[in-house]
């Protein structure tokens, strides 16, 4: 006998649990969730937007287990402790029926269904598969993939049996999601759905009025008159399966709290008036819709509604489409390498390409003021194969990493709006466990320029090969083939120069310069700490070993400049553009070093 099975469904691996729910004490409870964002103004007018496009299910049910079943569950608990990423697959027990009864009674639609018998085994099928006839096992149900909300605990009932409460939340690819059977409901509240008056109906008025007193005054000051009064209602419903289908279908058609609809007030004493009508434009007032099954054919459900007195006036848009967030990373190697990601629930395709789903999230926003104090924005992620942030570990990336963050309406994905642009700060990338965090500068390296930007000094102010410097990089760029590598020492056989290039006979000609090799994700750049020449080969001592390249690969390298007038004149023949003051004193009258880099500021 077995109730836990290893399954591979569409490349997604999980442990299938086929323990039957115990309906004697309490039936299964199923929570449906649609996350949303609501922003409310002073008048009560709202802007509503869903965070996700699909419903998320959580299932709770009790098990009564014999000795062998309890031992299986204990072993599974141990496996989950060793592998936190282990996925669980469970039938939706409220929809587990014999084959002939399944289609007419089921509430949920799923990409995969399971045919099973407790203690015997199971088979899994895609919903589009042609099922064998007859099926091998008795029961059939939609199959839900997820993880435990709370680790199951087996409580002994006696020496031979135990009981356990399973709680599983959907945690699976979009292709393995649970949906609902469309009941074909219209735009308004289904008239067949009325509260169960054996339970308390609550109705609370919300008017926004605030009353405060100042000093020792007895009279109170009032504020909040502009707020439109509304009602918030809660009712409990006892429903059969057809009514459950209607309510779940209606709730999803309205995307949870997002869309409004005409609904009765439930409690309507007297005659309706303009001030107290018996029906209002309303919306659901909770992100959750919960079915608590009492029997296989009946369940309780609490419904929360909020009236929207301003809805329908003017042309203001209250219901906003879902937005997707898109992350574009650019690794600035000689040939830039680009990644496209989204933190949406599935891949996104638009004119830019395919944005793969991946765990990225912005945790901050740009804050600036007149003093130009700009705070970096924070990016959180998780380790996964191909994560561009992992290029910064353990020693930092060899090229700059640009990042652009866009948003786009789900129904108009080509209409992208740039929200943030910057560069990943290489010194900020940190990893703790599987999480990765980084700071990104919205102005990249713009604010890293020195201020003041000119020094009167024995050192030149210009960066080598810059426009102010004027030295042509191409005249000094060397190419060679790596002939040997010993840790951080690279021996290069240079390609002969094509004439007309200045030479420098002193040792350490390339010290302070840098080399690079490869392109794209295998691009590597290293500072040259020192160099020497022997028998025509260049010996380059670099800051750290190469990761991706070796003997026989082509490397490019450039000399460095110590920014003294001597090197400007003798090494680069560029004294005319040198901003160094060759005979500037490095000590003041008191024999104390002057401010600035070996000099004083101007």
FENDA-V142744 format. One line per field, one symbol per residue. phi: phi as a letter, one per 20 degrees, with the letter a starting at -180 (. if undefined). psi: psi as a letter, one per 40 degrees, with the letter a starting at -180 (. if undefined). burial: I if it has 16 or more other C-alpha atoms within 10 Angstrom, else O. A space follows every 50 residues. Layout:
phi->???
psi->???
burial->???
//
This chain:
phi->.bccceccdmndebeeddfffeefebffdcddccfbdcddefenfccdbf ececfddcdcbecddefffffgffffgfffffcfefeddcffffdecfgf efffdfdddbfcccdbcgmdrbcdcffefeffceffdedcbfdddacffc gfcedfebfcbbcbdeccdgbbfgfdfdccffemfeedgfffecfeffdf ddbcecdmfcccddmefefdedbnfffefbddcccdddceffffgfffff fffelmefdeaebfemdcfmefcffcfebcfcbfdbfdcdddfecfdbbe beddccfcfefnemdfeeddfgdddddddceefgdgdddccceffbgdcb ffpdeffafcbedbbfccbfemedefeecdbbfbfnfffffedednfecf deccddcbffebffeedfdbbacfffedfcccmeeccbdcefdlegeeff cgebdebfdfeefgmffffnfegffdfdcbdfdaccldddddeffgfenm efdceffmfegnebcbbnbmfdfcccfefbbbcblnedddedfbffddcb gneecdbcfdcemefffgeeedlcffefdfdgdffecegemegffnfmad ed
psi->hiehihihhfehiihhhfhiiheddhiihhhhhhiihhhhadeeiihhhi didiihihhhiiihiaddddddddddddddddgeehihhiihdefhiidd edddeidiiidiihhihhedaiihiideihiihiididiiiihhhaihdh hihhhhdaeeiiiihhhhihgiidefihaihhefiaeihhdehiiheeih hihhhheehhhiihbeidiiiiifdehhiiihihihhhiadddddddddd dddefbediiihiiedhgiaiiiddgieiihiiieieihhhhhdieeiii hhhhihigdeiehaeihdhiiiiihhhhhhhfidhihhihiifieiihha ddahhihigihheiihhiadefhhhiiihiaihihehddedeheeiieii hihhhiiiidegeeghhhdihaihhdeehihhbeihiiihhdebedeeii hiehihieiieihheidddehhddeehiiihhdihgbehhhhhihiifie hiiheiifdeheaiiiiaibeehhhihhdiiihhfeihhhhidiiideia heihiiiiiiheeidddddddeffddeheihdfhheiadefihiiigfai i.
burial->OIIIOOIOOOOOOIIIIIIIIIIOOOIIIIIIIIIIIOOOOOOIIIIIII OIIIIIIIIIIIIIIIOOIIOOIOOIIOOIOOOOOIIIIIIIIIIIIOOO OIIOIIIIIIIIIIIIIIOOIIOIIIOOOOOOOOOOIIIIIIIIIIIIOO OIOIOIOOOOIIIIIIIIIIIIOOOIIIIOOIIOIOOOIIOOOIIIOOOO OOIOOOIIOOOOOOOOOOOOOOOOOOIIIIIIIIIIIIIOIOIIIIIIII IIIIIIIIIIIIIIIIOOOOOOOOOOOIOIIIIIIIIIIIIIIIOIOIII IIIIIIIIIIIOOOOOOIIOIIIIIIIIIIIIIOOOOIIIIIIIIOOIOO OOOOIIIIIIIOOOOOOOOOOOOOIIIIIIIIIOOOIIIIIIOOOIIIII IIIIIIIIIIOOIOOIOOOIIIIIIIOOIIIOOOOIIIIIIIOIOOOOOO OOOOIIIIIIIIOIOOOOIOIOOOOIOIIIIIIOIOOOIIIIIIOOOOOO OOOOOOOIIIIIIIIIIIOOIOIIIIIIIIIIIOOOIIIIIIOOOIOOII OOOIIIIIIIIOIIIIIIOOIIOIIOIIIIIOOOOIOOOOOOOIOOIIII OO
//
